[in-house]
């Protein structure tokens, strides 16, 4: 299987032990990308890969500790909880130089996850870009997607807002959004990631108040021609 993927980039998912990381790995592997699952320790990464194999036996992935995963990945994806965002990035900062980092962090603060609580920097995406500096192209995406749906064979009715300072980096992430079976939209510079992050709390409220399990967003107005 890995031999069939030789023409595509290697994607390393840091914190790939949760639903979002697992689901993205399944979709991207099907699209021909080589996958690495990173975690704080190698045993945790190995367990995540074993769990992934139980869910999707046709999804090959290599387990690595986060720093090794970040170094080996052509594109790196961060799917850790907001509380571990900065500490994880600090540990892999050197390995990310010159690469695209897709950050899906949403700054939810329990127990009030249905209330928008953005960080002092303005957004988690901006916080990541400030920490990593201009050598790393931070692009935010997937904040509004119901993670559990990515693990199921269903059509995901949620568009993806893609924010980042470099258009070329956003273009690459738009390709990966499409490869994961969704529609992506250019949302402008990294500061605009605040909108997508805030929407997650609003979607949580909609789910609660209207008995919906996975509300999402759709962009309308595009011409059919």
Residue pairs with C-beta under 8 A, 6 or more apart in sequence:
1 58
1 60
2 34
2 60
4 32
5 29
5 32
5 33
5 34
7 32
8 31
8 32
8 33
8 34
9 33
9 34
9 74
9 75
10 33
10 34
10 35
10 36
10 72
10 73
10 74
10 75
11 25
11 28
11 33
11 34
11 35
11 36
11 73
11 74
11 75
11 76
11 77
11 176
12 36
12 37
12 38
12 64
12 69
12 70
12 72
12 73
12 75
12 76
12 77
13 21
13 24
13 25
13 35
13 36
13 37
13 38
13 69
13 76
13 77
13 79
14 38
14 39
14 66
14 69
14 70
14 76
14 77
14 78
14 79
14 80
14 88
14 92
15 21
15 38
15 39
15 66
15 78
15 79
15 80
15 81
15 84
15 88
16 22
16 25
16 37
16 38
16 39
16 45
16 48
16 61
16 77
16 79
17 37
17 39
17 44
17 45
17 47
17 48
17 51
18 79
18 147
19 147
19 148
19 150
19 151
20 79
20 104
20 142
20 145
20 147
20 150
21 37
21 48
21 77
21 79
22 48
22 51
22 52
22 55
22 150
22 151
23 147
23 148
23 149
23 150
23 151
24 77
24 79
24 142
24 150
24 180
25 35
25 37
25 52
25 59
25 61
26 52
26 55
26 56
26 59
26 150
26 151
27 150
27 179
27 180
27 181
28 35
28 176
28 179
28 180
29 35
29 56
29 58
29 59
29 60
29 61
30 58
30 59
31 179
31 180
33 179
34 60
34 62
35 59
35 60
35 61
35 62
36 61
36 62
36 63
36 64
36 69
36 72
36 73
37 45
37 48
37 49
37 52
37 61
37 62
37 63
37 64
37 69
38 45
38 63
38 64
38 65
38 66
38 68
38 69
38 70
39 45
39 48
39 63
39 65
39 66
40 65
40 66
40 88
41 65
42 63
42 64
42 65
45 63
45 64
45 65
45 69
46 63
48 63
49 61
49 62
49 63
52 59
52 61
53 59
55 151
62 72
64 72
66 88
66 91
66 92
67 91
67 92
67 95
69 76
69 92
70 76
70 92
70 95
70 96
71 92
71 95
73 99
74 99
75 99
75 100
75 102
75 172
75 176
76 92
76 95
76 96
76 99
76 100
76 101
76 102
77 101
77 102
77 103
77 104
78 85
78 88
78 89
78 101
78 102
78 103
78 104
78 105
78 128
79 104
80 88
80 105
82 105
82 106
82 107
82 108
82 109
82 124
85 103
85 105
85 124
85 127
85 128
86 127
86 128
86 131
89 96
89 101
89 128
89 131
89 132
90 131
93 131
93 132
93 136
96 132
96 135
96 136
97 135
97 136
98 135
98 136
99 136
99 137
100 137
100 139
100 169
100 172
100 173
101 128
101 132
101 136
101 137
101 138
101 139
102 139
102 140
102 141
102 142
102 173
102 176
103 124
103 125
103 128
103 138
103 139
103 140
103 193
104 140
104 141
104 142
104 143
105 124
105 125
105 128
105 140
105 143
105 197
106 124
106 143
106 197
106 200
107 117
107 118
107 119
107 123
107 124
107 197
108 117
108 200
108 201
109 115
109 117
113 201
113 204
114 201
114 204
114 205
114 208
115 201
116 198
116 201
116 202
117 201
118 124
118 194
118 197
118 198
119 127
121 127
121 130
122 191
122 194
123 140
123 190
123 191
123 193
123 194
123 197
124 140
124 193
124 197
125 138
125 140
125 163
125 164
125 190
125 193
125 194
125 197
126 190
126 191
126 193
126 194
128 138
129 136
129 138
129 165
129 190
132 138
137 164
137 165
137 166
137 169
138 164
138 165
138 190
139 162
139 163
139 164
139 166
139 169
139 170
139 172
139 173
139 190
140 161
140 162
140 163
140 164
140 190
140 193
140 196
140 197
141 160
141 161
141 162
141 163
141 173
141 176
141 177
141 184
141 196
142 160
142 177
143 161
143 193
143 196
143 197
143 199
143 200
144 158
144 160
144 161
144 196
144 199
144 200
144 203
144 216
144 217
145 156
145 158
145 160
145 182
145 216
146 156
146 158
146 213
146 214
146 216
148 214
149 156
149 214
150 156
150 180
155 181
156 181
156 182
156 216
157 216
157 218
158 182
158 214
158 216
158 217
158 218
159 182
159 183
159 184
159 185
159 216
159 217
159 218
159 219
160 177
160 182
160 183
160 184
160 185
161 184
161 185
161 187
161 192
161 193
161 195
161 196
161 217
162 170
162 173
162 174
162 177
162 184
162 185
162 186
162 187
163 170
163 187
163 188
163 189
163 190
163 191
163 192
163 193
163 196
164 170
164 173
164 189
164 190
165 189
165 190
167 186
170 186
173 184
174 184
174 186
177 183
177 184
178 184
183 219
185 219
187 193
187 195
187 196
199 217
203 215
203 216
203 217
206 212
206 215
207 213
207 214
207 215
